[in-house]
Amino acid sequence: MTLDSKIPEGRLEDKWKNYQAKSHLINPANRKKLNIMVVGSGLSGAGAAATLAELGYQVQCFCYQDSARRAHSVAAQGGINAAKNYQHDGDSVWRMFHDTLKGGDFRSREANTYRLAELSAPLIDHFVQQGVPFAREYGGVLANRSFGGVQVQRTFYARGQTGQQLVLAAYSQLSKMIRAKKVDMLPRHEVLDLVVINGKAKGVIARDLETGAIKRFAADAVVLATGGYSRVFRLSTLAIGCNGSAIWKAHKRGAFFAAPSFTQIHPTALPQTSNAQSKLTLMSESLRNDGRIWVPKNKDDSRKPQDIPEEERDYYLERRYPSFGNLAPRDIASRAAKERIDAGHGVGPLKNAVYLDFKHAIAKMGKDTITDKYGNLFTMYEKITGINAYHEPMKISPAAHFSMGGLWVDYELMTTIPGLYAIGECNYSDHGANRLGANSLLQTSIDGYFILPNTITNYLEGELYPERPSIEHPEFAKVEASVKQQIQKLLDINGSRTSDDFHRELGNVMWQECAMSRNKAGLEKAITQIKQIKAAFWKDVKVTGSANEMNPELEKALRLADFMELAMLMCTDALQRNESCGAHFREEYQTEEGEAKRNDADYAYVSVWEYQEADFKLHKEILEFEYIQPTVRSYK
């Protein structure tokens, strides 16, 4: 298959306008005849469902939570980027485009990345009109702060709960459409497979999580907005229910998967405290604006942080990256923390953390100012740890976080299956090998509100046929039978180990061999181990309960079955990329100073994988840089 990215012609600044000028339109009367299915109700899903319904389409929206308000988008605390240049500090759409392309280590498309920056300013206006209570300066102007990887202030925020406020705004728009009966909302439903008829996505098979009933749903187009897959590591900043099953099933049905090994490790999470933990808590990157990160200069220093004098503290980010300091990009900050911890300078009971200290900021700005900016984060930290961060430094540690990889999509956000779209974190689109902080809320919102509603018409205008497939089509029965067979197979094993036990084993392998740093021997070892875990899982997993009831253990087993296959692809992808770039750090390819060593001559492409039974076939989308030539990514 030839990968057609469908990049419009013209200057970079004109591509999106040129695309819109030439895109097909569907008149309002015909929109009412078309049904669109949106899987997921986070910022991208809720935004897309509400906008498409407002345009007149029939919309079905699925989520596995009991309410769309519980989507994991609420956890993006720190802010959302936009090139408005309110501070007059030199920001612009071009600079934001440059920062994002560079931050992704030149492993994303220029056209997509520029569109992200171009649409950022109108998105903020859009949210203000929806009532999002962004922080404001004394005179009423929206306030900004900095995030990692940039030297300007372009991050808009609502204290430390930006994601939650944006979700509430999107949820209000979605609720309006539900009440108007333009959106059929289906909570507590999990999509278990995709139905493809004559090469086009025409529906899904879903499980009612309350009753266990397997149901068929038909549509003229399917939109996946299901978030990231970093729960493959088990311990991550993601909610426990977050999973990659929907996109993995789509991959097995023919949707190509791009750059699966590009997964981000966030530098400011709470450290693991025991093997019994099921997830890690994210502390917003915004804390790095005013907090200073350090470790004791002496190895295995057991003194309290207050007792360690300044001359015996190593502010290692400020030392190694003086231009950016504590606001170095996430991949760099995470690897620097790991290096210090591995060298014996870690702190905390398990010596697996570093300090994030607000002593100097409080002395300079006062406690009230810090409370105004980060108060809810300090409160959350104290509730979890029992430590008052106004008096003692926070302990933070790197943790699995965001997925830059995902289903391959073209400029229209359509996958390699016609009629199947992927928006938000579940696609590979804008971030390359590393996402800059505060660009996640931006991308997911823009995809749902602004891009998809303008691109899906090019496909749908060709679907206005009198006869369209219904749930009675034989392919629906075939896929439904396959889903039921897998469920029954899991229930019949009746082994001795829980899904959590297998997931913990898988997570340990992935964290050791395919997380912050990788090497050839470790990745080959990981592939062998994952195959062994998968074989043991299908022989010895114990799933209690039945299929026809609410059964969380069955949900875990179904998701883990997909995670194990995804883990294989992640390691396969990391193994074939013989370079270091962004979050993909191959130990064999680094500079004398320990920084990533990119190989543009051989690897300036997006690795795009086609599923083949028990194997994966590599395709390459060659990246062409017309406007910014790749350079050494330095933050020193």
N, C-alpha and C positions, 0 to 999 in steps of 0.2 A: 504493500500500500504506500502511495506517495503522500507524505505529510504536507498538506496545504494550509499554511497559517493564515491565509486570506488577508494579509497586510494590505491596507489601501495604498493607492499611489499618492504622490505629492510630497511636499515638505513635511517634516515631522510635526510641525505645528498645525498642519492642515489635514492630517490623515483622518482624524475622528470626524471633522466637519465634512470632509469629502465622502467618508463612509455614509454618514447620515443623509447626505444629499442624494445619494444614489440607492439607498436601501428601499426595499419594497414596503408598501403600506397595505393595511387591511382596513376596510371601512368599518365603522362601528357596528353595523348590522351583522356583518360576517364574523366579527369577533365573538359575538354571543353564541355562535355555532361551534366554537373551538374550546376544547377542554385542555387545561394545562395542569400537570401534577407537580407540586413542589414538595420535595422530601427534606424536611428540616425547617425549623422555625426560629433560628437564631437571627442575627442581623441580616444576613444575606437572604435567608429563606423568608422571613417575615416581610422584609422590604420588597422582595420580588413578588410574593403572593399578594400583598396589599396593592402594589402598583399595577400588577397585571389585572387584578380584579377591578380596580378603578378604571382601567382602560376598557373593560367590558368583557373580558374572557371569563369563562367558567373555570374556577380554580379549586383544586383540592390540595390541602396542606397537611402533611403528616409530621408528627413528632413522637418520640418514645416517652417523653416526659408527660406528666399529668397536665401541664400547662406550657404554652409557648413562652411564658415569662421565665421559665426555668432553664432556658437554653444557655449553653456555656459561654456565650458572648458576654454575659454579665461579669465574667471573671477578668476581662481585660480592663484593668483598673486605671492605668496611668494616663491615657489620653488618645487623641486622634490627630494625625498630622494634616496640615493644610498650608499651602503656600500663599498666605495673605499678606505677609510682611508688615504686620501691625507695628512691630518694634523698629522698623526701618533699619534692620541690621544686615541688609544685603540679600534677603531671601527673594526667590522668584520661582516660577514654574520650572525654568531651566535648571536652577540650582537644586531643586528638590528632585528632579529627574536624574541629575548627575549623582546626587548623594545616594539615591535608591539603587541606581545601576551599579555604582561603585560598591555600595554596601552589600549587594548580592554577588560581588566578585565577578562581575561581567559574565553572568551565566543566565541572563534573562533577555527577552526581546526588547529592543529599544522602543518599538511602537507601543507595546502594552505598558511599559514602564512610564513612558511620557504621558499616556492617557490617564494613568493613575494620578500623576501630579497635576495634570490639566484640570481634572474634575474635582480636585480636592477642595478648592475654594467654594464652588457652588454647593458642595455637600454640606459644609458648615452652615451656610445660609439656610439650606433645607432643614437641618436639624434645629436651628434657632427658631424657625417658623413653626416647628412642631413642639416647641416649648422646652427643649433641653436646657437645663440650668447651668450652662457653662460658667466657669469662674470669670469674673470681670474685674478690671482695674477700678480705682476709685471714681474715675470719670465716666464709667459705664462701658468702656471698650472691652471686648473680650480679651482675657488674659492668655498669655502663652508661657510655656516653659520648654526646656530642651530635653531631648532624649538622645540615646547613644548613637554615635556615628555621624553627628552633624555639629556644626559650629554656629547655628542660628537657633532662634526660638520660634518653632512652628507647631508646637504641640498644644492643642486646645484640650481642656480638661474640666471635669466636674469633681473637684476635690480628688479623692482616690477611688471614685466609683463611676468613672466615665462609661464603661461598658454597660453597667446596670442602667444608667440614665438613658443611653441610646437605645437599649433594648426596650425600656418602657415606652419610649417614643414610637419605636417600630411596632410594638405590641398594641399601642393605642390605634394606630392606623389599621393594623390587621383586625383588631376587634371591631372597628367600624365596618369593615367589609364583611366580617362574619355576621354581624347584626343585620346588615343589608342583604344577607343571604347570597352574597356574591362569592364568598369563600366557604367551602365545606371543610371545617377544621376536624381533624382526626387525631386527637391525642391518644397516647398509650398504644400506638401502632408502630411496629418496627418493620421496615421493608427488608425482606429476606432474599429477594431475587428480582431480576429485571426480565421483562418479556419483550423479545425482539421479533418482529414479524416482517418478513420481506426486507430484512436489513435495517429496519427502523425501530426505534424505541416506541412501544405502544402501550406500556403499562407495567405494573409491578405486582408481585405477590407479597402480601404483608401479613404479619401475625398480630392479632389483637392481644396485647400483653395482659389484659385482665381476664379474658376467657380462654385464651389459647387458640381461638378460631383462626383458621387460615383463610384469607380473603383475596379475591381478585379485584384489581382496579385497572380500568382502561383509560387511556388519554391520547391526545394528539401529539403531545410532547411531554417529556419528563425532565424535571430540573432537580439535580442533586445539590443540596446545600447542607451537607452533613458534617462539616468541620474536619478536624485533623485526626491523625492516627497515632499520636505519640504514646497512647496507652499500650502500644506494642512493647514498650519498655516496662510495663506494669506501673512502676512508680513514676509518676509524671505530675505536672501541674494541672492536667486535665481532670474533669469530673469522671467518676468511676464509670458512668454509663457511656462516655464518649467512645466511639469505635469506628473502625474503617470498613465495616461489613458492606454497607451499601455500595461504596465505590469499588470494593474488591469484587463483589458479585458482578458489577457492571464491567470490570476489567475482564473477568472470566467469560463474559458474554461478547467481548470484542472491543471494549473501550481501552485504548492504550494508556499505560501508566508512565508518567514522566518523572525522572529524577527522584525515585523513592528514597534514596539514601540521604537526601538533603533534609535532615531534621534538626531543628534548632534546640540547643541547650541554653536555658535561661540562667543568667548568673545570680539572680537574687530570689531564690526560693528558700524556704526553711529546710534545714538539713534533716536527713533521715535519722530517726532515733531508735528504730527497732525493725526487725524483719517482719513483724506483724502488721506494719503499716500498709495501707492500701493505696494511698496517694500522698503527694507532697503539696504544700501550700505555697502559692506564688505571692511574693511581696513585690509590689509594683516597681518597675525600673525607674519610675519618676523619683524614687528615693535617692537615686544616684546623682540627682541634681545638687543636693545639699549634703548628703552623707558621704563620708570618706571611707574608703575600703582599705583595710590593713591587716597584717598578721604580725605576730612577734618576730623579731629578728632572730631570737634564740629558738632552736628547735625544741619541741616538746615543752614549751613554757607553760607551766601550770598556774601561774599567778592570775589573779583576777585582772580584767582589762584595765580597771581604774588604777591598778598598782604598777602598770608597765609605763615607764616614762617615755616621752616623745622620742628621745634619741634611740630607744630600743624598739621602735615601731617601724615596720616596713610598709609604706604606702605604695605598694608595688605597681599599681596602675599609673599613678602619677610619676613614678620613677621610670617606667618602661615606655609610657606613651604620653609625654609631656604636653603635646598639642591638644589631646582629648582627655587625658587623665581618667577620672572615674566614669566619664561618658564614652569610653571606648565601646565599639560595637559588641553585641552580645557574644558572638562566637569568640572574639578575642578576649573579652573579660572572663568568660567561662574557662577557656583554656589556661589563662593566667592564674585563675584560682586553683584549678586542678594541679598546675605545676607547683604552686606553693604548698598545697596540701600534700601532694606526693613527696615533696622534699622534706616533709616533717614539720612544717610550720602551721598545720591545721589547728583549730581550736574547738572547744566543746568536748562533751563526754566521749564522743567517738573520734575526735580529732579530724572531723570531716567538714569543717566550716571555716569561714573567715569572718572578720568583724566589719560591720557597716555602722560607722560612728557619726553621731550628730552633735558631739560635744562642741566642736568649733562653730557649727552653724547656729546652735542655740546661743553660744556666747556672743556671736556677731549680730544675729537678727532678733534674738529673744524667743522665749518658749512660745509666746502667743502666736508669732508669725509661723513658726514650724507647725504648731497645732492647726492653724488655719489651713495650711497647705496639705498636711499629711495626717491630721488627727485620727481619722478613722483607721488608717493603716497601723498607727501606733497602738490603738485600742485593740485591733485584731491580733497584733503581735503579742500583746500582754495576755489576752484571753487564751491564746494557744500555748504560750511558753511560760507565763507567769512572771516575765521580766518587763520592767518598766524601761522602755528604750530612751526615755528622756534622761535617765540616770546612768544607763549602762548600754554599751553598743549592742545592736542586733547581731545575731549569728545567722549568716546566710551561706548558701551552698548552691552549686550548679544543679539543674534538674531538667529532664526532658520536657519540652514545651511545644513548640510550633512545628507544623509540617510544611516546609516549602514545596516538597514534592506533592504529587496528587495526579488525578486524571489529566492527561494531555488535553488541552483545549486550543482552538484557534482564536483568532481575533474576536470572533463572535461569541466565544465561550462555549462552543459546541465541541463535544468529544468526537472520536472517530466513529461513533455510532450516530448516524443522522437522527435528529430529534431528541438526542440525549445531551443535556447541558450540565455543566458543573460550575458552580459559583462559590465564591468565598474560599475558605482554607482547603476545601477538598479538591481544588484544581491546582495545576501548576501554571502560573500565569505571570506574576509580576515581580517576585522576590528573588529569583535566582538561587544562589547557594546560601544566602543568609538574609533574613528579614530584619530591617531596621525597626526598632521599637516604635510603637504607635502607628505603624503602617497596616496592622492587621484590621483594626476597626475601620480604617479607611478603605482597604480593598474590599472587605466583605460588604460594606454599605454601598459602595459605588457599583459593585457587580449587581447587587439586587435592585437598587433604586434606579440607576442611570443607564447601565450598559445592557443587561439582558432584555429589558422591555423594548429597547431600540434595535436589538439584533435578532431576536427570536422571530420577528415578522418575516424575515427573508426565507425562513424554513416553513413557517405556518401558512404562508400564502399559497404554497403548493399542496397543502393538506385539506383543502376545502372540497373534498369529494362527497357525493351523496352517500356512498357506502364506505364506512370506515370500520376497522376491526372492533369487535365487542369482546366482552369477557367470555363469550361462548366459543371464541375461536379455539381450535385444537391446541395452539401453542400455549394458551393460558393453562389448559388442563395438563399439558406436558410439564410445564415449569412448576405448577402447583404440586404435582406428583413427586417431582424431584425434591422439593422443599420438605414435604412430608416424610419422604424416605430418609433424608438426612436426620431429621428430628428423631424418627423412630430408631435409627441406627445408634444415635447417641444414648437414648434411653435404654436400649437393649444391652449395652456393654456391661453396665453394673459392676464396674471395677472397684478398686480400693483407694483411689486418689481423687481429690477434688480438682475442679477446674482451677481454683485459686492456686493450688499447689503446682500445677503445671505452668500456670501463668508466671508464678514467681520464678520458676526455673528458666523459662524463656526470657523473662525480663533481665535476669542476671547475665545471661549470655549476651543479650543485645547491649546492655550497658557496658559490659567489659570490652566487647569487640567491635561494636558498631555505633558508638556514641560520640564522645568528644574527640577521640583519636582512634585511628584504625591502622592496621598493617596487614600485609598479604597473608602472613601465617595465621594471624588471629581471625581474619575473615574466613579463610578456608576451614579453620577449626570450628568457627561458629556455624557454618553451613552443615558440617557433619553433625554437630550437636543438635541443631534444630531438626534435622531429619530424624535423629534418635528420639527427641522429645515428641515429635509428631507421631512416630510409630507407637511410642509408649502411650500417648494420649488416646489413640484409637483402639488400644487394647485394654487400658486400665482406668479410664476415667469413670467416675461415679456421678451420675446425674440423678438426683432424687426427684420425687414427684412425678407428675404425668404431663402429657402434652396439652391436655384440655383444661388447664387451670393457670392461674398466675404462678409463674415458675421462674424466679430469678436465676436459679442454678442452670436451667436450660438456656436462658439468655446468655449467661457467661460462657457456657460451652460452645454455643453457636458462634459467638464473637471470637473466642480463642481459636477455634478452627480456622477462621479467616486470618487472624493475627499470625499464626504460625506460617502460613503460606506467604503472607506479606513480608514477614521477617526474612524469609528465603530470598525474596526479590530485593529487599533492601541490601542485604549482604552481597548479592550478586552484582548489584549496581555499583556498590562501593568498591568491589574488587576489580571491576573493569576500568574504573577511572583512576589511572595512574598519575595523579596530580593531587595537590591540595588546593582547595578553593572554598572560601567561606566556612560553613559548618562541616564540610567534608575535609578532614585533616588526616591525610595519609602520612604516617611517621617517616616513610622513606623519602618523602618529598617536602623538605623544609629547608629554610635558609640557615646559615650559621647562627643566626640569632634566634632560631626556633620559630620563625614565622612561616605562614603558608607559602608554598612555592607553586604557583599556577603554571600550567603548560598550555598556552593559547594555540600553539602550532598544531597540537594533536587533539585537544579536548575542548575547543570552543564550540561546543554543541550541547543541546539538551538530549540526554539519553532517554529514549522513548521505547517502552517495552511492550511487546505483544505477548499475550498469554498463549502458551501452547501446553498441552497436557504434560504435566510433570516437568515443564521447562519454560524458558522465556526467550524470545527472539528480540535482539536489539535493533532499533531503528535510530537514526540520528537526525535531529533538526539542527542544521548548521546555523549558527548565530552570525549574522553579518552586522558589523558596527560601522554605520555611515557617519554618525554625528559625534560620537565620543569614542576615541580609540582606547582599548584596554591598557591600563597602566598598572604598575606595581601598587597594590593596595596597602598604603602605609598610613598609620595614624600616629606616627611618632612626632 
